[in-house]
Amino acid sequence: MISKKILLPVVIGAAFYLSACGDDASGPSNPINPTPSSATPIPGLSSSSITPVPNSSTPTPGSSAGPVPVNYATLAPAANFSSAVSNYALWKSYHFTTKEADALIYPSLAPEFAVAFLPQYEPAGRVIWSNQSGYYRAYCSEDDVTNPQMKFRKCTVSEGIGYGMLLAYFNNDDDTFIRLWNYTRAFREYHNRKLMPWITPSFDWSVVDNSSATDADEDIATALILMYYKSAAMGNPAAANLYLADALTFVNAIWNMEVNPATKLIYSGDEDLWKGANPVYNLSYFSPVALRLFALVDPSHDWLGVLDAMYAYMQLVQSMGTGVFPDWSDGTGNAANPPNESAGTDPKTYTWFTFNKESVRIPWRIAWDYYWYQDPRAAGILTTLNAFISAKSNNNPDDEALSVNYSWNLAVGADYTRNTAVASQWYAAWCATGLAGNAAWLNACTTGLNTRAPSNTGSSYFADILLTMYSALLNGLFLRPAGV
């Protein structure tokens, strides 16, 4: 979520979500010359090694191409495969761009693209972050543009790359998947990183902040593992091995840098800012499906132990409050203000104790686990959330009650009630809470969800990508590859 990328007023090394690299507003004046990457080398992709083809292993539900999925949780009768596909196309038309397109949009910047994007990282694409007006405006704007709408949209965040790779996978859009993957490969190799820098400027080599965001690292690794299984099932072992090798680079780095070795809880990033005696955690970074897939491809680490620890922690946090989650919480299960000040600097407008801009992703991640694996812990969490919102809305998903950012504990702080319209990402999130038992809610809400579409504005990056993700899940695009 973009709000988490906030600058502290002090410099703490290269801390996560801090731009402490000592550059002025225009960025560094010369390319850095990285040492050879310590990560596992990733062989170059030739056009013949991975050629996008129709995905015969994941047919459209009910089509003649293959069987209807077995052992999935039941979606709503209103689920509409084509609605999700349409949302993806609309989302991509505005929020995705290619290196070739950016070279035309930013003509004075384009000669720098070849510094990091060597031929083996072609073709490449990125998910565009929102227009920036605050601190990151200096890094994310470009005066010499051929499309004025792109003036303040030069940046990409790793979260968007992870989401984009997942969406491309589930929509069988292999070209977009490969372009986004190459985006991560080029930046990681050039900046000598095993994990993806959380913010990058177009296809340019310059540094904004190279620290990582754990949720993005999990999602990129998950997408690569899914593509590994898909490619293997389609008889393309060369492609499968490439995907798996890079997935394991992420997986091993996540274990070494983003998992608390004492508690097996997931840190929010790779920097010391997120560690220490009493770390502050973000439960929207808990991706159960990612951890299950990591366990399949990396038996040398106790990923199922991390899964169990995170579920136990999530159940604790939920049980200690009203039934919703705070955006941030400490190791004892209490809501806590994160050290990067992403929840605000004014106590009157703090958001850390509310079900807010971070937690809106929780229902998607937990519903995904329930849809694929029917974990009773996922069912319990979704059921508690749904009982909460059903009571608030009189069991009507179109009620204005869905617009409120509810407090985890009213003794800590009040609900945030200033919203009057239900944002699309929140409507979708509350829809997903019905998957584990409230069939009437799920059907009514899915019906309403399928009337919504990405708004495609310069400020709608987060709302549109989450709407598209929830739509893909609740309308049946989230199909497992063979072997998963």
BELZI-V320449 format. One record per pair of residues at least 12 apart in sequence whose ideal C-beta (glycine too) atoms are under 8 Angstrom apart, sorted by the first residue. I is the first residue (numbers start at 0). GAP is how many residues later the second one is. Records with the same first field share a line. If there is no record, write none. Layout:
I=GAP + GAP
This chain:
0=158 + 283 + 356 + 357 + 359 + 360 + 461
1=127 + 128 + 155 + 459 + 460
2=339 + 340 + 348 + 354 + 355
3=13 + 209 + 278 + 334 + 336 + 338 + 354
4=12 + 131 + 152 + 193 + 194 + 204 + 337
5=334 + 335 + 336
6=12 + 128 + 334
7=331 + 332 + 333
8=332
11=259 + 260 + 261
12=258 + 259
13=195 + 196 + 197 + 257
14=196 + 256 + 257 + 258 + 325
15=182 + 193 + 195 + 196 + 197 + 252 + 253 + 254 + 255 + 257 + 258 + 324
16=181 + 192 + 194 + 196 + 252 + 323 + 325
17=191 + 193 + 255 + 322
18=116 + 117 + 120 + 189 + 190
19=189
20=186 + 187 + 188 + 189
22=183 + 184
24=113 + 114
25=112
26=112 + 174 + 179 + 180 + 181
27=178 + 179
30=81 + 84 + 174 + 175
31=159 + 173 + 175
33=155 + 156 + 157 + 158
34=157
35=156
36=151 + 152 + 155 + 156 + 157
37=154 + 156
38=149 + 150 + 154 + 155 + 210 + 214
39=205 + 206 + 208 + 209
41=143 + 147 + 200 + 203 + 204 + 207
42=199 + 202
43=75 + 76
44=75 + 133 + 137 + 197
48=189 + 190 + 193
49=124 + 128 + 181 + 186 + 188 + 189 + 192
51=121 + 122 + 123 + 126
52=121 + 181
53=118
54=117 + 119 + 175 + 179
55=178
56=173 + 176 + 177 + 424 + 425
57=114 + 172 + 421 + 422 + 423
59=21
60=20 + 415 + 418
68=407 + 410 + 411
70=303
71=299 + 300
72=297 + 298 + 299 + 301 + 362 + 363
73=365
74=296 + 360 + 367 + 371 + 399 + 400 + 401
75=363 + 366 + 367 + 369 + 370 + 371 + 398
76=366
77=365 + 366 + 368 + 369 + 372
78=367 + 395 + 396 + 397
79=370 + 395
80=394 + 395 + 396
82=367 + 388 + 392
83=384 + 387 + 388 + 390 + 391 + 392 + 393
84=86 + 392
85=367
86=366 + 367 + 380 + 381 + 384 + 385
87=79 + 83 + 85 + 380 + 383 + 384
89=363 + 364 + 366
90=76 + 363 + 365 + 373 + 374 + 376 + 377
91=81 + 84
92=363
93=360 + 362 + 370
94=32 + 33 + 65 + 359 + 361 + 366 + 369 + 370
95=29 + 30 + 31 + 32 + 68 + 80
96=28 + 29 + 31
97=25 + 26 + 27 + 81
98=14 + 18 + 23 + 24 + 25 + 26 + 27 + 80 + 104
99=23
101=24 + 100 + 101
102=100
103=42
104=40 + 41 + 42 + 45
105=36 + 38 + 39 + 44 + 48 + 96
106=37 + 39
107=34 + 36
108=33 + 35 + 45 + 93 + 95
111=92 + 93 + 94
112=89 + 90 + 91
114=75 + 89 + 90
115=70 + 71 + 73 + 74 + 87 + 88 + 89
116=65 + 69 + 86
117=68
120=61 + 62 + 64 + 65 + 68
121=60
122=52 + 55 + 56 + 59
123=55 + 58 + 59 + 62 + 79
124=51 + 54 + 55 + 57 + 58
125=30 + 34 + 35 + 53 + 54 + 57 + 74 + 76 + 77
126=29 + 30 + 33 + 34 + 36 + 37 + 53 + 334 + 338
127=22 + 25 + 27 + 28 + 32 + 333
128=24 + 26 + 27 + 28 + 31 + 70 + 332
129=23 + 328 + 329 + 330 + 331 + 332
130=21 + 22 + 327 + 328
131=20 + 21 + 23
132=19
135=19 + 63 + 72
136=15
138=15 + 16 + 60 + 62 + 69
139=12 + 13 + 14 + 15 + 61
140=13
141=12 + 60
148=309
151=306
152=305
153=47 + 48
154=44 + 45 + 46 + 47 + 53
155=27 + 43 + 44 + 45 + 46
156=41 + 42 + 43 + 56 + 59
157=26 + 38 + 39 + 40 + 41 + 42 + 54 + 55 + 58 + 59 + 62
158=39 + 54 + 56 + 57 + 60
159=301 + 305
160=19 + 22 + 23 + 35 + 55 + 59
161=53 + 54 + 55 + 56 + 57 + 58 + 60 + 61
162=56 + 302 + 303 + 306
163=12 + 16 + 301
164=12 + 15 + 16 + 54 + 55 + 58 + 59
165=53 + 56 + 57 + 60 + 303
166=298 + 301 + 302 + 305
167=12 + 55
168=54 + 57 + 58 + 61
169=302 + 307 + 308 + 309
170=301 + 306
176=46 + 50
180=39 + 42 + 43 + 65
182=17 + 20
183=12 + 36
184=61
185=17
186=13
189=15
190=16 + 19
192=17 + 19
193=55 + 56 + 58 + 59 + 63
194=17 + 22 + 55 + 58 + 59 + 62 + 63 + 75
195=16 + 17 + 20 + 21 + 24
196=12 + 13 + 14 + 15
197=13 + 14 + 15 + 18 + 71
210=58 + 59 + 60
211=45 + 46 + 57 + 58 + 59
212=55 + 56
213=40 + 44 + 52 + 53 + 54 + 55 + 56 + 71
214=67 + 69 + 70 + 72 + 146
216=33 + 36 + 37 + 41
217=36 + 67 + 69 + 72
218=68 + 71
219=30
220=26 + 29 + 30 + 33 + 69 + 72 + 73
221=65 + 67 + 68 + 71
223=19 + 20 + 22 + 23 + 26
224=18 + 19 + 22 + 68 + 69 + 71 + 72
225=67 + 255 + 258
226=12 + 13 + 16
227=12 + 15 + 16 + 19 + 69
228=252 + 253 + 254 + 255
229=251
230=12
231=250 + 251
232=248 + 249 + 250
243=53
246=50
247=49 + 50
250=43 + 46 + 47 + 50
251=46 + 49
252=17
253=40
254=43 + 46 + 48
256=13
257=12
258=47
259=15 + 19
262=46 + 50 + 68
263=38 + 41 + 42 + 44 + 45 + 46
264=14 + 16 + 41 + 44 + 45 + 48 + 66
265=15 + 19 + 20 + 40 + 44
266=12 + 14
267=12 + 13 + 14 + 17 + 70
272=66 + 67
273=65
277=52 + 53
278=51 + 52
279=48 + 49 + 50 + 56 + 57 + 58 + 59
280=32 + 47 + 48 + 49 + 50
281=45 + 46 + 56 + 76
282=30 + 31 + 34 + 42 + 46 + 76 + 79
283=43 + 74 + 75 + 76 + 77 + 78 + 81
285=24 + 28 + 76 + 79
286=78 + 81
287=19 + 22 + 23 + 77 + 78 + 80 + 81 + 85 + 87 + 90
288=76 + 79 + 80 + 83 + 84
290=12 + 13 + 15 + 16 + 19
291=12 + 15 + 77 + 81
292=191
294=12
295=188
310=64 + 66
312=20
313=63 + 67
314=62 + 65 + 66
315=17
316=12 + 16 + 91
317=63 + 66
319=13 + 14 + 89
320=14 + 86 + 87 + 88
321=66 + 84 + 85 + 86 + 87 + 88
322=61 + 62 + 64 + 65
323=31 + 35 + 61 + 64 + 82 + 83 + 84
324=30 + 34 + 37 + 83
325=26 + 27 + 28 + 29 + 33 + 82 + 83
326=16 + 24 + 25 + 26 + 27 + 28 + 29 + 30 + 31 + 32
327=15 + 24 + 30
328=79
334=17 + 18 + 73 + 74 + 77
335=16
336=13 + 15
337=14
349=63
350=54 + 65
352=54 + 55 + 56 + 59 + 60
353=51 + 52 + 53 + 54 + 59 + 61 + 62
354=50 + 51 + 52 + 53
355=49 + 60
356=105
359=65 + 66 + 69 + 106
360=68 + 105
361=67
362=19 + 22 + 66 + 67 + 69 + 70
363=64 + 65 + 68 + 102 + 105 + 106 + 109
365=12 + 15 + 16 + 66
366=15 + 65 + 66 + 68 + 69 + 106 + 107
367=105 + 110
369=12 + 65 + 66
370=64 + 102 + 107
371=106 + 108 + 112
377=58
378=57 + 58
379=56
381=50 + 51 + 52 + 53 + 54 + 55
382=50 + 53 + 54 + 55
384=45 + 48
385=47 + 48 + 50 + 51 + 52 + 55
387=18
388=12 + 13 + 41 + 44
389=48 + 51
391=12 + 14
394=45 + 46
395=48
396=30 + 33 + 34 + 44 + 47 + 48 + 51
397=46 + 50
399=20 + 22
401=20 + 24 + 25 + 28
402=16 + 17 + 18 + 19 + 20 + 23
403=12 + 13 + 15
404=14
422=40
423=28 + 30 + 31 + 39 + 40 + 42 + 43
424=37 + 38 + 41 + 42 + 45
426=18 + 21 + 22 + 25
427=21 + 24 + 38 + 39 + 42 + 43 + 46
428=37 + 41
429=15
430=14 + 15 + 17 + 18 + 39 + 43
431=38 + 41 + 42
434=39
441=32
445=28 + 29
448=21 + 22 + 25
449=21 + 25
451=15
452=14
453=13 + 14
